[in-house]
Amino acid sequence: MSTPNAPVPDVSSAESTFRRVNGVTLHTVVAGDPDDPLVVLLHGFPEFWYEWSEYVEPLVDAGYRVLVPDQRGYNRSEKPSGLDAYRISELSRDVRGLVATEDRERAQIIGHDWGAAVAWDLALRQPDAVDRLAIVNVPHPTVFERVLKSNPTQLRKSWYMFYFQLPRLPEFLSRRSEFEFMISAMEDGSRPGAFTSTDFGRYRAAWAEDGALTAMINWYRALLRRREKPPRERVESPTLVVWGERDQALVPELATKSLDYCEDGRLETFPDATHWVPHEYPDRVSALLLEHLES
């Protein structure tokens, strides 16, 4: 339980730790002065904490304390069984608990893909836990539900969500193909050079962790079978939405419509970027995030 399946960022204060939160143990990479303002970075599917490895140093250098967890079910974090464990309210409660391990009540929350879905839910379900919110390529939950029902293109693009509802078959085919489904989604759906062979070696190691694949897919199964709506629709925290417009899984209108649910929202688009914009433009995305956190 000691190796993180990727080297911790080259920051003197960075370390691999385990935090007990909300009934589960989360592997978490931490860095920065414990007294500095707190930032939590939430990865998406099918990644793990390593997604944000290039962002830790600039955040720490800018004066932030940074927590980057493997969310429950992923990589070295605990993998509870059953769909109830992966309800969105449990996932966002994990983040609130992680913030509490730093003796804080609030933090800056940044998320991409599923990490962004958890970030939206936390801001809607527990708004007092979020100072500023930064979202990368996932829409507000109300917007996604409405567009999924009204836009045939989005319904078609979301086919994989329904595929993941099948029992056991997605796991079986993924393992048999050495995780080719995830590799092709990342490599073929991103700009050339966004991922290296070293990156994919580290991702494969994380996906091969005992129980990880089923746990990761259970996020999708719980989304449809254990649906939960937050108690409000409007986000109070100042919100930055970063969006790669060539996202292969999400139509661009989701980004603009999400701002309608933010009291103080701002959209920054990357016309030639994809769903994987954090990897494609790490310097530009990092600059936008720092500008948002410091404004």
N, C-alpha and C positions, 0 to 999 in steps of 0.2 A: 504493500500500500504506500510505498515511499516515492516511487518514480512517477513523474507526471506525463510520461510518454512524449515529452518534448522538453528541451532545455528551457529553464526559466529565463525571462528576459535578462539581458546583460546590464542589470541595474544593481548597484551594490546592496541595496536594501531588499531586493526581490527574494522571495522564498516560497517554497511549496508547503502548504499547511492543510490541515483538516479542521473544519468547523462543524459543530453539532448544532443544527438549526431545525426547528419544526419537525422533530422526530427523525431526521435523516442526517447523515454525515456527508458534507460536501467538501470535495477537494477544491482548494482555493489558492490561487497564486496571489500573493499580496506584495505591495511595494510602496515605498514612500514613508514619510514621517507620520507616525500615528496621530499627531496633533493637527495635521493639515486637513483641509476640506476633503470630504470623502466622495469618491467616484466609484460606482459599480458598473462593470462592463459585462453584458450578457450576450453569450454566443447564440447562434442559431443552429438549425439542422442542416447538415449532419456533422457539424463541427464540434469543438470543445474549447476550453479556455484559450487554446493556441491561436484561435482566430484573431484575438486582440493583442498578440505578442508584440507587434510593432508599435502599438499605441501606448504601452506602459511607460516607456522612457520619456516621451514628450509630455505626458501628463504629470509624471513625477517631477520632471525638470521645471514644469510650470507651477509646482507647489501643491500638488494633490496627493492624497493617500488613495491608492488604487486597490480594489478587490476585483479579481477575475475568477469567478467560480466555474467549475464544471457543474452545470445544472443537474438536478437529480436525474439519474438514469444514464448519465453520460460519463465516459472515460473512467476516472478513478473515483467518482462519487458513488454513493450508495444507490442501489437499483431495486427499490421496493417492487413487489409484485402486484398485479391487478390494476385495473383502469382507474379506480378511485384515487390512487396515489398520484395520478397525473392530471387531475382536474386543474384547470387554469388557476383557481383560487389557491390551491396548494402550492403551485409553482410560484405565484407572486408572494405567498406567505413565506416561502423559503428566502426570498430576497429581503423581505422585512426582517426576518430573523438574522440574516447575514449582516445587515446593517447594525443590528443590536449587538452582535459580537464585538463591534468596535466601540461599544458604549455610546452609540449615537441613536438618535431617533429619526434622522433624515439623511438623505444622500442625493447626489446627482446620479441619475440613472440613464445609462446608455445601452441600447439593445439593437441587434440586427436579426432579421428573420424571426424565428421563434423567440429569441431573446427580446425582440421588439414587442412581440405579442404579450410577453410577460410584463414588460415595462408599461405598456398601455394599461394592462389589467391592474397593476399596482397603483398607477396614477388615478385610476377610476375607483378602485376598491378601497384604497388607503391613501388618499391624497396628501395626508399630513406626513407621509414618509418620503415624498419626492420634492426636492428643491427645484431642480430643472430636469427636463426630460429631453432626451435625444433619441430619435427613432430612425432606423435605416431600413428601408424597403420592406415594410409591412404596414398595412393600413390600420386605421382605427377599427375596432371590432364591429361596430355598427355599420360602418361603410362597407366592410368586406361582406358582411351578411347580405346587405341590400344589393350590392353589385353582383354578387354571386348568383342571386336569384333573378336579376334583370338583364344581365349581360351574357349572351351565349359564348362570347370569346373567353370571358373569365371562367365560365363553367368548364369549357374545354381545357383551358390551361391548368385547371385544378384537378385534373383526372387522377393524379397520383395520390391525392388525399383519399379518394374512394378506393383506389387500389390497396392502400395501406389498411383498409378496414378488413381485408381478407385475413382469416386466421392462418398463421404459420407460413403461408406461401411467400410473402415478401421476405421474411427472414431466410427461408430455405434458398430462394433464388439468389439473394444477395451473397450469402456465404458461398454457394456453389460457383458463382462468377467472380469470387474474390472482390466483392463490393463494387462491381463494375457500374451498377446503377447510380451509386453516389458519386463515383469518380467521374462518370460521363456528365452527370448533372452539373458538376463543378467545372470540369475542364472544357466541355463542349459549350457550356452556357456562359462562359466568361471570356474576357479579352485575352489574347495570347500572352502568356507569361505571368498571368495572375497567380498561378500555382506552380510549384516546382515538384520534381519527383521526390525530393526530400519531404516536402509538405505531405504528399500523398502517402509516403511511408509512415509518417507520424499519424495521419488520420486512420490509416488501416489498422495500426496498432491500437488506437482508441476504440475503433469499431469492433475489434476482436476481443475486447475485454469481456469476461464472462457475464452474460446477461444484458450487455449494453444494447445490442441491436433491437431486441424486443422492447426494452425500456424506451429507446428512442422513438420507435414506431408507435408505442403506446401513447405518446403525446398526441398523435393524430387520431388514434382510436378514441381516446377520451374526449377530444375536441368535439366529435360528432355524437358520441354515445353518452357522454356525461356533460352535456352542455350547461353552461352557467353564464348568466348575464350579470355584469357588475351593477351596483345599485345606482349608478349615474352614467350619463353619456358624455358630459362635458368635462374636459381636462382643464384643471385650474392652473397647473404649473406651466411656466414658460416652456414652449415646446419647439424644438427644431426637428424638421423632417428632412432627411437626406434621401434622395431617390435616384437610382440609376434607371433611366427611361427605357432601356432595352432589356428590362427584366423579363425573362422567358416565362415566368409563372404568374406575373401580376400586371394588369393593364395600368397605364399611366394615370388614368382618371382617379384611381384609388388614392393617389397622393394628394391631389388638389382637394378632393372631397373630404379628406381627413382633417384638413385645416378648419373646416366648418364646425368641428367639434372641439376646437381649442380656443380657450379664452385669449391666449397670446401665442399665436402660432406663426411659424416661418418655414417656408419651403425652399430648399436648395436642390436643384436638379442637375444631373450629369447626363446630357443627351446621348453620349456614346458609351456610357457605362451600363452594366447589367445588374442583376441581383447581387453580384459579388463585388460591388463598388468598394467595400472596405479593403479588399485585396488589390483592386485595380488602381486605386488612387489613394493610397494610405496617407501621403503627405497632405493632399488637399482636404481629405476628410478629417484628418487630425486637426488641421488648422481651423476648419469650420466648427468642430466640436469645442476646441479651446475658446474660440471667439464666443460661442454660445454660453459656455460655462462662466466666462468672465464678464459677460455683458450685464 
